[in-house]
Amino acid sequence: MKLNNLRRGSGIAAAAIALSLTLAACGEDDKSSDGGDDKAATAEGPEAQTFGDGCAEVPTDGAGSFDGMVKDPVATAASNNPLLTTLVTAVGAVDGLGDTLNGAEELTVFAPFNGAFEEIPEADLTALVEGGMAEGQDSTLYKILAHHVLGENADADEVEGDKETLAGDSLTISGDAESGMTVSDGTVTANVICGNIPTANATVYVIDKVLTGVQ
């Protein structure tokens, strides 16, 4: 299934804007002078909904921080995050894929962090990237990347269970923010090391393995 054929939804960008307006309105409603409103607004920011030990590695400010990522569509948000540079390189190897991800209305992305790609032999990873550059959406690299993406925007309360990917197969997501979350394709099981990261059009779950069980 091609990413540019995915079903369009209502759009998380509008929801992100609505959230920011709601937070601003809440701050205006309470006119107390003790500064408590500002603290409450900060507590309700993007970082408040994330979970996992790996979240400590996300920058605390700038475009790659939680506050920065929520403003950008998913491919752009990932490109600003230092945990995801290898993934961004892989996406960039498939012509037009970054733009397609950015233009999608609703996505959930299971994003392998840099260390996950280090488990793939260098020669194999190079061959995948070269194949992506030569064959585009007909490449094995494209299928692997699409295998990590759902055509819905599922937060931590909605993502558990069997989910269809944009590669046309499925992933099984188990656990929760409190007990820990895993993602399995039946061949590889990855741990979510930083989950429920909002971007302008997607929710991102950073995982510790590349899900390579593509048929």
C-alpha positions as CSV (number, residue, x, y, z in Angstrom):
1,M,0.0,0.0,0.0
2,K,1.5,3.3,-1.0
3,L,1.7,6.1,1.6
4,N,0.2,8.6,-0.8
5,N,-2.9,6.4,-1.1
6,L,-3.6,6.4,2.7
7,R,-7.1,7.5,3.9
8,R,-7.2,11.2,4.9
9,G,-8.5,11.9,8.4
10,S,-9.6,15.0,10.3
11,G,-6.0,16.3,10.9
12,I,-4.0,16.5,14.1
13,A,-2.7,20.0,13.2
14,A,-6.1,21.5,14.0
15,A,-6.2,19.5,17.2
16,A,-2.8,20.9,18.2
17,I,-3.9,24.4,17.5
18,A,-7.1,23.8,19.5
19,L,-5.1,22.5,22.4
20,S,-2.8,25.5,22.5
21,L,-5.9,27.8,22.4
22,T,-7.6,25.9,25.2
23,L,-4.5,26.2,27.4
24,A,-4.3,29.9,26.7
25,A,-8.0,30.3,27.6
26,C,-7.6,28.4,30.8
27,G,-4.8,30.8,31.8
28,E,-7.0,33.8,31.1
29,D,-10.0,32.4,33.1
30,D,-8.2,32.4,36.4
31,K,-7.0,36.0,37.3
32,S,-5.1,35.0,40.4
33,S,-1.7,36.7,40.7
34,D,0.2,33.8,42.3
35,G,1.6,32.5,39.0
36,G,-0.1,29.1,39.5
37,D,-1.8,29.3,36.1
38,D,1.5,29.5,34.2
39,K,2.7,26.4,36.1
40,A,-0.4,24.5,35.3
41,A,-0.2,25.4,31.6
42,T,3.4,24.2,31.5
43,A,2.4,20.9,33.2
44,E,-0.1,20.3,30.4
45,G,2.5,20.7,27.6
46,P,3.6,18.0,25.2
47,E,6.2,16.6,27.5
48,A,3.5,15.8,30.2
49,Q,1.9,13.1,28.0
50,T,5.2,11.3,27.0
51,F,6.5,8.2,28.8
52,G,9.7,6.1,28.8
53,D,13.2,6.3,30.1
54,G,14.5,7.4,26.7
55,C,12.5,10.6,26.9
56,A,15.4,12.0,29.0
57,E,17.5,12.0,25.9
58,V,15.2,14.3,24.0
59,P,16.5,17.9,23.9
60,T,14.9,20.2,26.4
61,D,14.6,23.1,24.0
62,G,14.8,23.9,20.3
63,A,13.1,22.3,17.3
64,G,14.0,18.8,18.4
65,S,12.4,19.2,21.9
66,F,8.9,18.1,22.7
67,D,7.7,21.7,22.5
68,G,9.4,22.0,19.1
69,M,8.2,18.7,17.6
70,V,4.6,19.3,18.3
71,K,4.7,22.3,16.0
72,D,6.0,20.4,12.9
73,P,4.7,17.6,10.8
74,V,6.2,14.2,11.5
75,A,9.1,14.0,9.0
76,T,10.3,17.5,9.9
77,A,9.9,16.9,13.6
78,A,12.0,13.7,13.4
79,S,14.7,15.5,11.3
80,N,15.2,17.9,14.2
81,N,15.6,15.2,16.9
82,P,19.1,13.9,17.4
83,L,17.8,10.4,18.4
84,L,16.4,9.8,14.9
85,T,19.1,10.9,12.5
86,T,19.6,7.5,10.9
87,L,15.9,7.0,10.4
88,V,15.7,10.4,8.8
89,T,18.5,9.4,6.4
90,A,16.6,6.3,5.5
91,V,13.4,8.2,4.9
92,G,15.3,10.7,2.8
93,A,16.6,7.9,0.6
94,V,13.1,7.2,-0.8
95,D,12.3,10.1,-3.1
96,G,9.2,12.1,-1.9
97,L,8.6,10.0,1.2
98,G,9.3,12.8,3.7
99,D,6.9,15.1,1.9
100,T,4.3,12.4,1.9
101,L,4.7,11.8,5.6
102,N,4.5,15.5,6.3
103,G,1.4,15.9,4.1
104,A,-0.6,13.0,5.7
105,E,-3.5,13.9,7.9
106,E,-3.1,11.2,10.6
107,L,-0.2,8.9,11.3
108,T,1.3,6.8,14.1
109,V,5.1,6.3,13.7
110,F,7.2,3.7,15.5
111,A,10.6,5.3,15.1
112,P,13.7,3.3,15.6
113,F,16.4,5.3,17.4
114,N,19.9,5.5,16.1
115,G,21.1,2.6,18.2
116,A,18.5,0.3,16.7
117,F,20.0,0.7,13.2
118,E,23.5,0.0,14.6
119,E,22.3,-3.6,15.1
120,I,22.0,-4.0,11.3
121,P,25.3,-4.9,9.6
122,E,26.7,-1.8,7.9
123,A,26.8,-3.5,4.5
124,D,23.2,-4.5,4.7
125,L,22.0,-1.0,5.8
126,T,24.0,0.6,3.0
127,A,22.4,-1.8,0.5
128,L,18.9,-0.9,1.8
129,V,19.6,2.8,1.5
130,E,21.0,2.4,-2.0
131,G,18.0,0.3,-3.0
132,G,15.7,3.0,-1.7
133,M,17.4,5.6,-3.7
134,A,17.2,3.5,-6.9
135,E,13.8,1.9,-6.5
136,G,11.8,4.4,-4.4
137,Q,8.4,3.0,-3.2
138,D,9.2,-0.3,-4.9
139,S,12.2,-0.9,-2.7
140,T,12.6,-3.1,0.4
141,L,13.6,0.0,2.3
142,Y,10.2,1.6,1.6
143,K,8.4,-1.6,2.7
144,I,10.4,-1.6,6.0
145,L,9.7,2.0,6.7
146,A,6.0,1.7,5.9
147,H,6.0,-1.3,8.2
148,H,6.6,1.1,11.1
149,V,3.7,3.4,10.2
150,L,-0.1,3.3,10.9
151,G,-2.7,5.3,9.0
152,E,-4.2,6.6,12.2
153,N,-3.2,8.9,14.9
154,A,-3.2,6.7,18.0
155,D,-2.1,8.1,21.4
156,A,-1.1,5.8,24.3
157,D,-4.8,5.1,25.2
158,E,-5.7,4.0,21.7
159,V,-2.6,2.3,20.3
160,E,-2.7,-1.1,22.1
161,G,-3.8,-4.1,20.1
162,D,-3.3,-5.4,16.5
163,K,-2.9,-2.6,14.1
164,E,-2.6,-2.6,10.3
165,T,0.5,-0.8,8.9
166,L,0.9,1.1,5.7
167,A,2.9,-1.9,4.3
168,G,-0.3,-3.9,4.4
169,D,0.7,-6.2,7.3
170,S,0.2,-5.8,11.1
171,L,1.9,-5.0,14.3
172,T,0.9,-6.0,17.8
173,I,1.2,-3.3,20.5
174,S,1.1,-4.4,24.1
175,G,1.4,-2.8,27.5
176,D,0.9,0.8,28.5
177,A,2.7,3.9,29.8
178,E,2.9,2.6,33.3
179,S,4.0,-0.9,32.8
180,G,6.0,-0.4,29.6
181,M,5.0,-0.9,26.0
182,T,6.2,-3.3,23.3
183,V,5.7,-3.4,19.5
184,S,6.0,-6.8,17.7
185,D,5.7,-7.8,14.0
186,G,5.9,-11.5,14.9
187,T,9.6,-11.7,14.1
188,V,11.0,-8.7,16.1
189,T,9.7,-7.3,19.3
190,A,10.8,-3.7,20.2
191,N,10.5,-1.8,23.4
192,V,9.1,1.7,23.4
193,I,11.8,3.9,25.0
194,C,10.0,7.2,24.6
195,G,6.3,7.1,23.7
196,N,3.3,9.3,22.9
197,I,5.3,12.1,21.4
198,P,2.9,14.5,19.6
199,T,3.8,16.2,16.3
200,A,1.5,18.3,14.1
201,N,0.1,15.3,12.3
202,A,1.2,12.2,14.1
203,T,2.1,10.5,17.3
204,V,5.6,9.1,17.6
205,Y,6.8,6.1,19.6
206,V,10.6,5.8,19.7
207,I,11.6,2.1,19.7
208,D,14.8,0.2,20.4
209,K,14.8,-2.1,17.4
210,V,14.1,-1.9,13.6
211,L,11.0,-4.1,12.8
212,T,12.3,-6.0,9.8
213,G,9.7,-8.8,9.6
214,V,8.4,-7.7,6.3
215,Q,7.0,-10.5,4.1
